[in-house]
Amino acid sequence: MSPAPTNSLEQVSKVLQPNAAVSTTEKVAVLQAFSATLTENLTFEKSAEILQVAPLGLFYYGFSVEDDQLTAVLCDLISKILQPFNYEQIVSAENKEYLLQGLTHFTPDIRYLSLQQVFKCLAADAFVANMVESEIFPLVLATIAFQDARTASKACELLYRTSATPSGQAAFFGPTCTAMLKQLLQINGVISFRVYDLIIKVATYSDSTFDACESSGLLSVFVKELQSDDLLVKINAIELLNEIATTSAGLSFLEKANLLDNITTILDNPDDSDVVVQLVKCAVIKFLGNLGEKEQIAFEPMSTKYHIMEKIEKCLETSNIEILIVAISTVGLIGSHPSGLKLLSDSLLTTFFSRYETAVGQVKAVYLQSISKMISVRDGTEQVERTTMDIYNRIQGRPSILLSLIKEAKQPEDNIRVASFAVMQAVAYHAWGVQLMAQSNEFMNYILNRSTEHTEQGQNWKYAIIQTLISAPDAARVLNEYYAQLQVYVRQGAHFKILEPAAAVESS
């Protein structure tokens, strides 16, 4: 009988031997125990010592087709041991075969482990040059089509990051990569959109990468998808653009490829009753809202050039509820900062509020949410104060706007109640709003009366509104006799309960 292993590393070597009579459960336990002894800052010397006792091949031969836990534990352990290795050491004669084995393996954890090691080439352009000129590069490209989405995304990220280096960029637009990407586009829709996503990201790196993508023919393939008669294909293409459209390079890409004109034209389709048209229109409106929400984007010139406000205004007049809801939300996004608010004031707000008057249920809640975004805008200028007050006055509540908001805040539907409180909070941000609230005895009594609000959500909203009111400039003077009561409310907290004295009943 052989002597028992004297330490955990020897135990690892023993349980991983091909002929070891050890259960999978015991293997997992031994490997986990050893992994726990390894620190994050493992030195190269320590890793080399480990591999002297338990060579890398022993770990790779330990992978189990039948047991995912064993494979996962081994991958984690290998990753820790190889952590101090640079790319040159990873692709050395004694280690490269295991890297290639992993890059062709059908198990996601093993393939992912190998991709993590290839990432080490990013440390130097010389390493990237070595990688793209080796058999590793086409294996990384092929992993875009891997069945596991997490692993495929990791491969795409690696290709994207290598394309930022001189050697990686040359390889990305070289004949091997271009040919393989075009082949991958033919497999199925899921994989083709992984490729498109990668192409768009690389194209937005710089003017030179955009031109290279165009010259390679890769960009034109994507543009054809966006111009496709298949509206569902268009939806996927638009979703991809959402990620990059808010960067300066992304906007440049949209302009150069003439995609904004193509996208906004979709809103001219009058057939809102067609389900597919509805889906595509919603995707386009969301895309425009995504652009309009970003204050750093010069949205007004874009809107003028492509008649965006006019097209969104038509969508506000639709009888299709789904399109209407997305259009209302988009108005709120565009109007959530000063420049967007000005753009709306000069265009579609009349139509927006004319439809609000008859809105009910979910549609009314979305209107109130958008109104709260617009009224919340502040930059200290008189123009924004006037504009936000004008938007507030357009609500036209009866008998007053504040009382109509209170009425909505008492509705049983959560979405309407929350949206109503959000409008009140937005009003409280402004000097004109504090003045209006202070002058309404009904409003102040409602906001101070704890017994009128039984939900935790409502209590929190009331507390937030009161905090905003008393933090306003000159609050003590404007709020007058209510100021002290509001201060007490804040000191007591949102969920303070008044304890009512219990009446003593004498038994007869």
C-alpha positions in Angstrom: 0.0 0.0 0.0 1.3 3.4 -1.0 1.7 6.0 1.8 -1.0 8.6 2.2 -0.3 12.0 0.5 1.4 14.4 2.8 -0.3 17.6 1.5 -3.2 18.8 -0.5 -1.2 19.2 -3.7 -0.2 15.5 -3.6 -3.8 14.6 -3.0 -4.7 16.6 -6.1 -2.1 14.7 -8.1 -3.4 11.4 -6.7 -7.1 11.9 -7.4 -6.5 13.1 -11.0 -4.4 10.1 -12.0 -6.2 8.3 -14.9 -6.5 5.0 -13.0 -7.3 6.5 -9.6 -10.1 4.6 -7.8 -11.7 7.8 -6.5 -15.3 8.9 -6.7 -16.3 12.1 -8.5 -17.5 13.6 -5.2 -14.2 13.0 -3.5 -12.3 14.5 -6.5 -14.5 17.6 -6.3 -13.9 17.9 -2.5 -10.1 17.5 -2.9 -9.9 20.0 -5.7 -12.1 22.6 -4.0 -10.0 22.3 -0.8 -6.8 22.9 -2.8 -8.3 25.8 -4.7 -9.2 27.5 -1.5 -5.5 27.5 -0.5 -4.5 29.5 -3.6 -4.3 33.3 -3.2 -5.3 35.8 -5.9 -1.7 37.0 -6.1 -0.2 33.7 -6.9 3.4 34.0 -8.2 4.7 32.4 -11.3 7.2 30.5 -9.2 4.4 29.0 -7.1 2.4 28.1 -10.2 5.5 26.4 -11.7 5.9 24.4 -8.4 2.3 23.2 -8.6 2.7 22.1 -12.2 5.9 20.2 -11.3 3.8 18.0 -9.0 0.5 18.0 -11.0 1.2 18.8 -14.7 -1.3 20.8 -16.7 -2.2 17.7 -18.7 -3.4 16.0 -15.6 -6.0 18.7 -14.9 -7.2 18.6 -18.5 -7.5 14.8 -18.5 -9.6 15.2 -15.4 -12.5 16.9 -17.2 -15.7 14.9 -17.0 -18.4 14.6 -19.6 -20.7 13.2 -17.0 -20.2 15.7 -14.2 -20.5 19.5 -14.8 -19.4 20.3 -11.2 -16.1 18.5 -11.6 -15.5 20.3 -14.9 -16.3 23.7 -13.4 -14.1 23.1 -10.3 -11.2 22.1 -12.6 -11.7 25.1 -14.9 -11.6 27.4 -11.8 -8.4 25.8 -10.5 -6.6 25.9 -13.9 -7.5 29.5 -14.2 -6.0 30.3 -10.8 -2.8 28.3 -11.6 -2.3 30.0 -14.9 -3.1 33.5 -13.6 0.5 34.5 -13.4 1.4 33.2 -16.9 1.7 35.8 -19.7 0.5 35.1 -23.2 4.0 33.9 -24.4 4.0 31.3 -21.6 0.4 30.2 -22.4 1.3 29.4 -26.0 4.7 27.8 -25.1 5.4 24.4 -26.6 4.4 22.6 -23.4 1.1 24.5 -22.9 -0.3 25.4 -26.3 -1.8 22.0 -27.0 -4.1 22.4 -24.0 -5.1 25.9 -25.1 -6.0 24.5 -28.6 -7.9 21.6 -27.0 -10.0 24.1 -25.0 -10.7 26.3 -28.0 -12.2 23.3 -29.8 -14.0 21.8 -26.8 -17.8 21.5 -26.9 -18.1 22.2 -23.1 -18.8 25.9 -22.4 -16.7 26.2 -19.2 -13.6 24.7 -20.9 -14.0 26.9 -24.1 -14.5 30.0 -21.9 -11.4 29.1 -19.8 -9.2 29.0 -23.0 -10.7 32.3 -24.2 -9.7 33.9 -20.9 -6.1 32.8 -21.5 -6.1 34.2 -25.1 -7.2 37.6 -23.6 -3.6 37.8 -22.2 -2.4 38.6 -25.7 -3.9 42.1 -25.2 -0.9 43.0 -23.0 1.2 43.8 -26.0 0.8 44.3 -29.8 3.5 41.7 -30.3 1.4 39.1 -28.5 -1.6 40.1 -30.6 0.4 39.8 -33.8 1.5 36.3 -32.6 -2.2 35.3 -31.9 -3.7 36.6 -35.2 -1.0 34.9 -37.2 -1.5 31.5 -35.5 -4.2 28.8 -35.7 -5.7 30.3 -32.5 -7.3 33.2 -34.4 -9.7 31.2 -36.6 -10.7 29.2 -33.5 -11.6 32.4 -31.7 -13.6 33.5 -34.8 -15.4 30.2 -35.0 -16.5 30.5 -31.3 -18.8 33.4 -32.3 -21.1 30.6 -33.5 -20.7 28.6 -30.2 -24.0 27.4 -28.8 -23.4 29.0 -25.4 -24.2 32.7 -25.6 -21.8 33.7 -22.7 -18.9 32.0 -24.4 -19.7 33.4 -27.8 -20.0 36.9 -26.3 -16.5 36.4 -24.7 -15.1 35.6 -28.2 -16.8 38.7 -29.7 -15.3 40.9 -26.9 -11.8 39.5 -27.5 -12.1 40.2 -31.3 -13.4 43.7 -30.6 -10.6 44.5 -28.2 -7.9 43.1 -30.4 -9.2 45.2 -33.3 -8.2 48.3 -31.3 -4.5 47.3 -31.7 -2.5 47.8 -34.9 -2.0 44.1 -35.5 -5.5 43.1 -34.5 -7.1 45.7 -36.7 -5.0 44.6 -39.7 -6.1 41.0 -39.1 -9.8 41.9 -38.5 -10.0 43.4 -42.0 -7.7 40.8 -43.5 -9.0 38.1 -45.9 -9.2 35.3 -43.4 -11.3 37.2 -40.9 -13.6 38.8 -43.5 -14.2 35.5 -45.2 -15.0 33.7 -41.9 -17.3 36.5 -40.7 -19.2 36.4 -44.0 -19.6 32.6 -43.6 -20.9 33.0 -40.1 -23.5 35.4 -41.4 -25.0 32.5 -43.4 -25.6 30.1 -40.4 -28.7 31.6 -38.7 -30.2 34.8 -37.4 -28.8 34.6 -33.9 -25.3 34.2 -35.1 -25.6 36.8 -37.8 -26.6 39.4 -35.3 -23.7 38.5 -33.1 -21.5 39.3 -36.1 -23.4 42.5 -36.9 -23.0 43.7 -33.3 -19.2 43.1 -33.5 -18.9 44.8 -36.9 -20.8 47.9 -35.7 -18.7 48.2 -32.6 -15.5 47.9 -34.6 -16.8 50.4 -37.2 -17.4 53.0 -34.4 -13.8 52.9 -33.2 -12.6 55.6 -35.6 -13.0 57.0 -39.1 -10.4 54.6 -40.4 -12.2 51.5 -38.9 -15.5 52.7 -40.4 -13.9 53.1 -43.8 -12.2 49.6 -43.4 -15.6 48.0 -42.5 -17.1 49.7 -45.5 -14.3 48.5 -47.8 -14.5 45.0 -46.5 -18.2 44.7 -47.5 -19.1 43.8 -43.9 -21.0 47.0 -43.3 -23.1 46.9 -46.4 -24.4 43.5 -45.4 -25.7 45.0 -42.1 -27.2 48.0 -43.9 -29.1 45.7 -46.2 -30.7 44.1 -43.1 -31.8 47.5 -41.9 -33.3 48.2 -45.4 -34.9 44.7 -45.6 -38.5 44.3 -46.4 -38.7 41.9 -43.5 -39.8 44.1 -40.7 -38.8 41.7 -38.0 -35.2 41.7 -39.3 -35.4 45.5 -39.1 -36.4 45.4 -35.5 -33.3 43.3 -34.6 -31.1 45.7 -36.6 -32.5 48.8 -34.8 -32.0 47.1 -31.4 -28.3 46.7 -32.3 -28.0 50.4 -33.1 -29.4 51.4 -29.7 -26.1 50.3 -28.1 -23.9 52.5 -30.2 -26.1 55.3 -31.3 -25.5 57.5 -28.3 -21.7 57.8 -28.8 -20.2 60.4 -31.1 -18.7 57.7 -33.2 -22.0 55.9 -33.3 -23.9 59.0 -34.5 -21.2 59.5 -37.1 -21.8 55.9 -38.2 -25.5 56.5 -38.5 -25.0 59.6 -40.6 -22.3 58.1 -42.8 -24.4 55.0 -43.5 -27.5 57.2 -44.0 -29.3 55.0 -41.5 -31.3 57.7 -39.7 -33.3 58.6 -42.8 -34.0 55.0 -43.3 -35.0 54.4 -39.7 -37.3 57.5 -39.3 -39.0 56.8 -42.6 -40.5 53.6 -41.0 -42.8 55.9 -38.9 -44.5 57.1 -42.2 -46.1 53.7 -42.6 -49.8 54.4 -41.9 -50.8 50.7 -41.2 -50.8 50.7 -37.4 -53.2 47.8 -37.3 -50.5 45.4 -38.7 -48.8 43.7 -35.8 -45.4 43.7 -37.4 -45.6 47.4 -38.4 -46.6 48.1 -34.8 -43.5 46.3 -33.5 -41.1 48.0 -35.8 -42.6 51.5 -35.1 -42.3 50.9 -31.4 -38.6 49.9 -31.9 -38.0 53.0 -33.9 -39.7 55.3 -31.4 -37.8 53.8 -28.5 -34.6 54.3 -30.5 -35.4 58.0 -31.0 -36.2 58.3 -27.3 -32.9 56.8 -26.5 -31.2 59.4 -28.7 -33.3 62.3 -27.4 -32.7 61.5 -23.7 -29.0 62.1 -24.0 -28.3 65.8 -23.3 -24.9 65.6 -24.9 -26.4 64.7 -28.3 -27.4 67.5 -30.6 -30.8 66.1 -31.1 -32.5 69.3 -32.5 -30.6 69.5 -35.8 -31.2 65.8 -36.2 -34.9 66.3 -35.6 -35.1 69.1 -38.1 -33.3 67.2 -40.8 -35.4 64.1 -40.4 -38.7 65.7 -39.2 -38.6 63.6 -36.1 -40.9 65.7 -34.0 -43.5 65.7 -36.7 -43.3 61.9 -37.0 -43.6 61.4 -33.3 -46.6 63.8 -33.2 -48.4 61.6 -35.7 -47.7 58.6 -33.5 -49.4 60.5 -30.6 -52.6 60.6 -32.8 -52.7 56.9 -33.4 -55.5 54.6 -32.1 -53.0 51.9 -31.5 -52.4 51.7 -27.8 -48.9 50.1 -27.9 -47.5 52.8 -30.3 -49.2 55.5 -28.4 -47.7 54.4 -25.1 -44.2 54.3 -26.5 -44.6 57.7 -28.2 -45.8 59.3 -24.9 -42.8 57.7 -23.1 -40.4 59.0 -25.7 -41.8 62.6 -25.4 -40.9 62.3 -21.7 -37.4 61.1 -22.4 -36.8 63.9 -24.9 -38.1 66.5 -22.5 -36.1 65.4 -19.6 -33.4 68.1 -20.0 -33.5 71.8 -21.0 -32.6 71.5 -24.7 -35.1 68.7 -25.2 -37.8 70.6 -23.3 -37.3 73.6 -25.6 -37.6 71.4 -28.6 -40.9 70.0 -27.4 -42.3 73.4 -26.5 -41.7 74.5 -30.0 -43.4 71.5 -31.6 -45.8 68.8 -30.4 -46.9 69.7 -26.8 -50.3 70.9 -28.0 -51.1 67.5 -29.5 -49.6 65.8 -26.5 -51.9 67.5 -24.0 -55.0 67.3 -26.2 -54.8 63.6 -26.0 -54.0 63.6 -22.3 -57.4 65.0 -21.4 -59.2 61.9 -22.5 -56.6 59.4 -21.4 -57.5 56.6 -18.9 -55.8 53.7 -17.2 -52.3 52.7 -18.2 -52.2 55.4 -20.9 -52.9 58.1 -18.4 -50.2 56.7 -16.1 -47.6 56.9 -18.9 -48.7 60.5 -19.6 -48.2 61.5 -16.0 -44.8 59.8 -15.9 -43.7 61.8 -19.0 -45.1 65.0 -17.6 -43.2 64.4 -14.3 -40.0 64.1 -16.3 -40.6 67.3 -18.1 -41.6 69.3 -15.0 -38.6 67.9 -13.1 -36.2 69.8 -15.4 -34.3 72.6 -13.7 -31.2 74.6 -14.6 -31.8 77.9 -12.7 -32.8 79.9 -15.8 -36.1 81.8 -16.1 -36.8 80.2 -19.4 -36.9 76.7 -17.9 -39.0 77.9 -15.0 -41.5 79.4 -17.4 -41.6 76.4 -19.6 -42.0 73.9 -16.7 -44.8 76.1 -15.3 -46.5 76.2 -18.7 -46.4 72.4 -18.9 -47.9 72.2 -15.5 -50.7 74.6 -16.4 -51.5 72.5 -19.5 -52.6 69.6 -17.3 -55.8 71.6 -16.7 -57.1 69.7 -13.7 -60.5 70.4 -12.1 -61.3 72.0 -9.7 -57.6 72.7 -9.7 -54.5 70.9 -11.0 -53.2 70.1 -7.5 -56.5 68.7 -6.4 -56.8 66.6 -9.6 -53.4 65.1 -8.9 -54.5 64.2 -5.4 -57.6 62.5 -6.9 -55.3 60.5 -9.2 -53.0 59.7 -6.2 -56.0 58.0 -4.5 -56.7 55.7 -7.4 -56.4 52.0 -6.8 -54.1 51.4 -9.8 -50.5 51.6 -8.5 -49.1 53.0 -11.8 -51.4 56.0 -11.8 -50.9 56.7 -8.1 -47.1 56.6 -8.4 -47.1 58.7 -11.5 -49.3 61.3 -9.8 -46.9 61.5 -6.8 -44.0 61.9 -9.2 -45.7 64.9 -10.8 -46.2 66.5 -7.3 -42.6 65.9 -6.5 -41.5 67.5 -9.8 -43.7 70.6 -9.1 -42.1 70.9 -5.6 -38.7 71.3 -7.2 -39.6 74.8 -8.5 -40.1 78.1 -6.7 -43.4 78.5 -8.6 -44.5 75.0 -7.5 -43.7 75.7 -3.8 -45.7 78.9 -4.0 -48.7 77.1 -5.6 -48.6 74.3 -3.0 -48.4 76.7 -0.1 -51.4 78.6 -1.4 -53.6 75.5 -1.5 -54.9 74.6 1.9 -56.5 71.4 0.5 -53.2 70.2 -0.8 -51.2 71.0 2.3 -53.8 69.3 4.5 -53.6 66.2 2.3 -49.8 66.0 2.2 -49.6 66.5 6.0 -52.4 64.1 6.9 -50.8 60.7 7.5 -54.2 59.0 7.9 -55.0 59.5 4.2 -52.2 57.3 3.0 -52.2 53.6 3.9 -49.5 52.2 1.6 -45.8 52.3 2.3 -45.2 53.5 -1.2 -47.5 56.5 -0.8 -46.0 57.3 2.6 -42.5 57.4 1.0 -43.7 59.7 -1.7 -45.4 62.1 0.7 -42.2 62.2 2.8 -40.1 62.9 -0.3 -42.4 65.7 -1.4 -42.3 67.3 2.0 -38.5 67.0 2.2 -38.3 68.8 -1.2 -40.7 71.6 0.0 -38.8 72.5 3.1 -35.4 72.4 1.4 -36.6 75.1 -1.1 -34.9 78.5 -1.0 -36.9 80.8 1.3 -39.1 77.9 2.3 -39.9 79.3 5.8 -41.3 82.5 4.4 -43.2 80.9 1.4 -44.7 78.0 3.4 -45.6 80.2 6.3 -47.6 78.5 9.0 -47.1 75.1 7.3 -43.3 75.2 7.6 -43.1 74.1 11.2 -45.6 71.2 10.6 -43.6 70.0 7.6 -40.4 70.1 9.7 -42.0 67.9 12.4 -43.2 65.5 9.7 -39.6 65.1 8.4 -38.2 64.6 11.9 -40.8 61.9 12.7 -40.0 60.0 9.5 -42.0 58.6 6.6 -43.6 55.8 8.6 -44.4 57.5 12.0 -47.6 56.3 13.5 -49.8 58.4 15.8 -50.7 56.2 18.8 -54.3 56.7 19.7 -55.1 56.3 23.5 -57.1 53.2 24.3 -60.3 53.9 26.2 -60.4 52.1 29.5 -63.6 50.1 29.9 -64.6 49.1 33.5 -66.3 45.8 33.6 -69.5 45.7 35.6 
